[in-house]
């Protein structure tokens, strides 16, 4: 649905043609340039934690501070990294994706208003 209900052009847009436009392909490329590397990073980090917890008990049992050991510390860092990735994506989206998407939306609204 259009962000502006006065200019709802969903019925007038050829979405297949639009998805093949240079502007939209650039938007997809920009999106993927962030999402794919970040997804790979997070999955490697997550599975490293799982493997450490399963096979390296001595390492995960190392006391860091009081009763806090490496396992607890790395487990909490999983949550921290999730929030950090989310914040990084929001920032990236605001700076790189939203301006491109807005430009496409505004063009479609202009073309759809007769």
N, C-alpha and C positions, 0 to 999 in steps of 0.2 A: 504494500500500500504506500502511496505517496506520503511524504512528510507533510505536505500541504494538501488538505482535503479539497480545496478549491480547484486544484490542478491534478485530479486523479486521472492519470493517463494509462493505467494498467491495461485497459482494453485496446488501446491504440498502439502498443509497443510490440514489435516483433522481437521477442526475447532471444530467440536463437540467433538472429542477425546481430542483435546488440551484444550478445555474449562473445561474438567473434570480432567485435570492433577493436581497434587498436587501443583505445582508452581503457576498455574493460580488461583487455589482456594485460595491460600495464598495471592495472589495479590488482589483478590476480597474481602477477609476478611479484609485486611489492609485498602482498600478503604472504605469499609462500616464502619469500626471502627471510621472513621472520619466523613463521610458524614451523616450517620443517626443521631448521637447525635447532630451534628451541625444544621441539618435541623429541628430537634425537638426544639432545643434552639431558632432558629430564628423564627419559627412559633409561639411558645409561646410568645416570645417577641413582635412579630408583632400583634398578636391578643390581647395581653394585652394593647398595645397602642390603638388599635381600640376600645376596650371595655372602656378604660379610657376616650377616646374622646367622646364616645357616652353616657356613664352613670355617669361620674364623672366630670361634668362641673366645679364645684367649685375648685377641685384639679387642673385641667388643666388650670384654669384661674389665678392661683397663680403667681404673678409677681416675676421674678427671678432677672432681671437686666433691668431697664428702661422699654421699651415696650415688652421685651422678657418674655413670660410666660412659664409655664411648658409644655403646648401643643406644642409650637414652639420648645422648647429645646428637648423634647422627639421625636418630628418629625424629627429634624435634626440628632438626635442620631440614628434614623433608617438608615439614609444614612451612617453615620459613621460605624455602625455595619456591614452593607453590605460590605463596603470596607475592614473592619477588617477581616471579615470571608473570603473574597476573598484572602487577603494577607496571612492569616493563611493556607488556602488550597494550595496556590502556594508553600509556604514553606514546608508544609507537603508532597506535591506531589514530590517536588524536592528531599527531603531527604528520603522518604519512598517508594513512588510508582515508580518513574522513574527508580531507580536502579533495582527493580524487573522486571519491564516491559522490560527494556533493556536486562536483562539477558535472558528472554524468547525469545525476538526478535532475539538476537544473536544466541541462540541455534537453533531456527527455520531456520535461514539463513544458519548456518553451516550444518544442516541436509538436507536442501533443495538443497544445492550446491553439485552436483555430479561430 
